[in-house]
Amino acid sequence: MPRPERAEPSRTGHDPSRHRWARVRIVDAVALILLAFAVVTIPGRVDLGFWSFQSWSWDAWAYWIVDPVHPYSGVARESGAFLYGPPIAQVAAWLRVMPWEVYMVSWTALMVGVLYALAPGRSVMLLPLPPVMLEVLFGNIHLLIAAAIVLGFRWPVAWAFVLLTKVTPGVGLAWFVARRDWRSVALALGATAIAAGASYLVAPWMWSEWIARLSASAAQQPGAIDALFGPLWLRVLIGAAMAFGAGLVGRRWPVAVACTLALPQLSLISFSVLVAVIPLVALDRRDPLPAMVRLPGWWPARTAGVERSAG
């Protein structure tokens, strides 16, 4: 049986495969909106066996209710606790200008929109996965972290968001160090320093309170998933090594895995950061990078035109 040939663009520039992919994206977007609406309107207590909770937007509530003067007064790992850096707290304080209902719907819509932007055509399949579904329900920032990781390869200043929120996933910058991309490292750290400096000038006491909060949070008993993957210092070292090695061989997608592993507190929703792997794999295929080290002959080459070694 003859092998079917791939559809070629016509002389008028019409590409049938491109239009089919556009239809897939439209259907995916509509289905994602409907599915997200069904998920976030689950009433009452939800018991999934491995996780149960009374209501959604648990984490989103902490961002809306944050005290603009003493944002770290809440009890860690309880509703209303805020754990991110003072610059983020000072921005989050403005969220109170919206009524809770408006903010809750807007924040959930943002989470769903970020999910679609990261994986158009696949987001409707990702939303029912427990880490992603609970991320949307709770309203945490792991999907925003995933977006910052992806954007950070083009605009390194996006890494400031990672460093000022979860902090330890900033080990992903080891990728740029491995590639000797000092400009990107300087942009990421410079943007973080500028935001931190401006925040300190406005409210210097917040920084000592934040450090005390981080110390208290680190001293708490680790959760089941934290205990499974080991102590934070070990996960940070492994994540940094993974990101550095990915930079040496010219791969971007392992950085998302490294940043997930280095999160300060691992829980089920933490793995929603791995959504970043999907666009990064596509970027690696579309824009392959040469290796910074001489690779062995058995290492798979992604593109025939890409050299195995930079030297």
Sequence and secondary structure as in RCSB ss.txt:
>XXXX:A:sequence
MPRPERAEPSRTGHDPSRHRWARVRIVDAVALILLAFAVVTIPGRVDLGFWSFQSWSWDAWAYWIVDPVHPYSGV
ARESGAFLYGPPIAQVAAWLRVMPWEVYMVSWTALMVGVLYALAPGRSVMLLPLPPVMLEVLFGNIHLLIAAAIV
LGFRWPVAWAFVLLTKVTPGVGLAWFVARRDWRSVALALGATAIAAGASYLVAPWMWSEWIARLSASAAQQPGAI
DALFGPLWLRVLIGAAMAFGAGLVGRRWPVAVACTLALPQLSLISFSVLVAVIPLVALDRRDPLPAMVRLPGWWP
ARTAGVERSAG
>XXXX:A:secstr
          TT   HHHHHHHHHHHHHHHHHHHHHHHHHT  S EE SS EES S HHHHHHHS  SS TT S 
TTSTT   S HHHHHHHGGGGGS HHHHHHHHHHHHHHHHHHHSTTTHHHHTTSHHHHHHHHHT SHHHHHHHHH
HHTT GGGHHHHHHHT GGGGGGHHHHHTT HHHHHHHHHHHHHHHHHHHHH THHHHHHHHHHHHHHTS   HH
HHHH  HHHHHHHHHHHHHHHHHHT STHHHHHHHHT SS  GGGGGGGGGHHHHHHHHHHS    SS   TTS 
 S TTS S   
